[in-house]
């Protein structure tokens, strides 16, 4: 997960001494709001890679990639020969009895929308902290970095029992609301939680995201993608037409390969079983994990 992040977020020279901050920030099954806030200082040492530079800094830090309309409404003026008839404002035309057309300004900012998975499959970890904690920290790091570079930041956090969305805004107050929502969902995870008959999974999260975001958004999806299916693929295909995509996968070493041959007690908090692993079991397990990774 962190390797993929480093490809997208380029450390500044002074960041070398702080590279371990994200790795060692939180321990255990839960993150804290204080830990997510502290990542603000790590974000100061990172820079988001941009496709192009803006022609004028005062117009915003990003040049439009011309995905979709990529424009925002500016004003209405009388129609002139050569204007696109699709931009005619029919209400103003009817009121003034003369054709008027809408003018648009090119958008030079890139909203960042972070989808953070806090489902039960994320509530697992064999070293240092759980995947749900790493997902929360990655979301916080990306959010702080985006805000530092003048982008509007919003997001959607979800679990099996629901979700909460936050409209992108260039505001520290809004960003804190996003982080608080992620922290609340993270703190509510526990192994005995009851799951609804119709759970809110990744596919539904992407459908909701498709409804919320505008063309030209940087969409960051942080998940273990264990419930990624054909519905997710279809949503991804539609979203990628007009948006930039960054998928960050959380994983644990124990999900990739089993420990050495032997007997291991396994518990869900109520019952305990003893798992016996052999060399053949480990090979089959690793082959299955490799196949799932390749499919993703």
N, C-alpha and C positions, 0 to 999 in steps of 0.2 A: 504494500500500500504506500509506504513512504517513498519507495523508489519511483513510483508513478508520480507522486507529488513533486519530487525533486526535478522530474523532467519538465513539469509545467511551471513551477515556481523557482526562479533562478536565484540562488543565494547571492547576496552582495559580499564583497571581500571580508567585511567585518563579521560575517555570519558564522565563520568556521568555528569559533569558540562557543557558539550557541547551538550547534547542530544536535546536541543530545538533549536539549530542553524538552522537545516534543516527546522523545522516547521515554523520558523519566519523569514526566509531569505527574501522572496519576497512577496509583496502584490499587489493585483489587477490582471488585465487580462494579463499582460506581465511580462516576466523576463528580466533581464539585463545581459549583458556579465560580468559586474563586480560581480554580485551575483554568477554566475557560477564559476568565478575564485576564489571567496572567499571561496567556498566549498572545496577548496584544503586543507585548514587548518582543516576542520572537518574530511576529509579523513585520516589525519595522526592518528586519534584516532581509526580507524577501521581496522579490519583484515579480509581478505577473508578466509573463511573456506576451507581447502584443503582436498581432499580425501586421499591423501598419501603425505608423505614427500620424497624429493629427496634423493637419496643415496649419491650424491656428490653435494655440493652447487654450485661449479663452473660450473656444467653442466646445471644449470637452476633450478628454484625453485620448479618445479613440476615433479613428476614421470609420465611417460606415462601410460594412462589407457588402452592402446592397443586397442583403437577403430579405426577401419580401419587399414591402414598401420602404422600410427604414426611414420614415419621415414622420414629423410631427406637425400638427396644424399651426399655421402662423397667422393668416388673415384671409379676408375675402375682398376681392376687387372686381371691377367690371370685366367681363369676358373680352379677350383679345384674340384675333385670328392666330391660330396655331396652338392655343391652349387645349389641353386634353379634355375632351368632353366628359370623361368619366369623373372629372373633378368639379363639375358644375354643382353649385349649391342651389338646389331646387327651391328650398324654402325662401332664401333671400331673393332668388329670381322671381318667384311668385309674388313676393311682397312688394318689390320695387318695379316689377313689370319690365325688367331688363336682365339679360343673362349675367350672372356673376359666377366666378370660379374661385375655388379654394386654393390658397398657396400653402406650401409646406416647406419646412426647414429640414435639412438633413440632420439626422440624429448622430451625434459624435460621442455618445457615451454607451457603455455596455453594461446593462443590468446583470447582476450575478444572482442566480437562483440556486440555492443549495437544498437538495433532497437528502435528508438524513434518516437512515433506517435504524429504528430502535425496537425492532421486533425481538421475539424470544430467541430466534436463532442466533442473534447477536450477543445474547446473554451467555457467553461462553468464553473461556480462556484458560490456558494451561501455564502461561508465564506472565508475570508482572501484572497484567490487567486484562479485562474482558474486551472482546471485539466491540461491544457497544460503547465502551469508554474511548477506544481509539477512533471510532466513527465520530463521536462527539467532539473530540479534540481536533480531528482533521477538519470538521465543519467550522469550528471556531477559528482555526488558523487561516483557512481560506477566506472566511468572512472578514476578519481583521485586515488581512492583506488587501482585499478588494476595497474596503472602506478607506484604507490609507492611500489608495491610488485614485480616489474620487469616484468610484463606481457605486451605483445603488445596489444594496444588498437585501435580499429577501430569502424566503425558503419555505420548506414544508418538512415537518417532522412527523413520522408515522410509526405506529405499532399495530398489532392485530386488532386492538380494541378502539382504534380511531386515528385521527390525524389533526394537525393544526397548521394552517398556512399563514404566511406573513408576506404582505405586498412589499416589493423592493422599494427601498428608500435610502437616500444618502443622509443617514442620521444615525448617530451613535445610540440614541434612545431606541430606535427601531432594531438596531443590531442586538442590543441587550435583550430585547423581547424575544428575538430569535434564539439567542443562547439560553435564555431562561426556559423557553419551551423545550429545547433539547435536553436541558438538565432535568426538567420535571419528568419528561418521558423516561429518561435514563433512571432516575430515582424510583420510578414506579415499577420497574422490572423486578420480578421475583419468580422463582420456579413454580410456585403454587398458584399463579394468577390464572383465573378462569378465562378461557378463550371463547369469543362469540361464535355462533354458528357460521356466520359469514364474516370472515376476518378481512381486515384492510391490509392487503399485501402490496408488493412492488408494482404490480400491473395497475392497480387502482390508483396508486400514488402517481404514476406516470400519466394516467388519464387526467387526474386532477391538475397536475402540472401543466399539461397541454392546454387546459382551459384557462390557466392563470397567467402564463408568461406571454411576453410579446416577442415578435421576431427580432433577432439580433442579440438574444440573451445568451450569456455563458451559463449553461446548465451543468451543475455538478451533482452527480448522484453517488452517494456514499452508502455502500451496502455490502453484504456478503453474497448477494445475488443467488441465494439458495432456492428461491422460488421464482427465478427468472424463467418465463415460459414464452409461448408464441405471442400472447397478448403483449408482453413486454417488448418483444421484437418489433411488433407492428407499431406500438407507441414510439419506440426509439426511432424507427424509420421516419415517422411523420415529424417528430421533434427535430431530427437532424437536418431536415430540409431548410429550415430557416434559423437554426441556432447552432452555436458552438457547443460541443459536448465534452465533458470530462467525467469519466467513470472511475471511481476509486473503490477498489475491492478490499474489504477487510477479511483477513484469514488468520487462522491459528495453526501453528506447526503440527499440532496433534490431529488436525483435520487433513493434513497432507500425508502423514505417515504415522503408523503406530510405533510405540516404543519397542524395545527389544523383546525377544521371546520370554514369556514368563506368565505369572499370575498377577492380576491387577484388580483390586476392589473398585467397583463403580457404583456410585450412589446418586439418586435424584433428590436426596434430602429425606426420604421416607423409607425407601427400600435400598438394600445393598446387594449387589451381585458380584461374583468373581469372574473376571474375564481372562481366559487363557488364550494367549497368542502364540502362534508358531511362525516359522519363516514363510510357509505357504500362505498363511492368513495375511501376513504383512504385505506380501507381494500382490495378492488380490486386492487388498485395501488400497495400496498405492496406485495400482492400475486403474481402479475405479475413480480415485481422486484425480489422477492425471487426465482421464477421459472427460470428467466433468469440467475440469479447468480448460481443456482444449475446446470443448463445446461452448463455453462462455466466451 
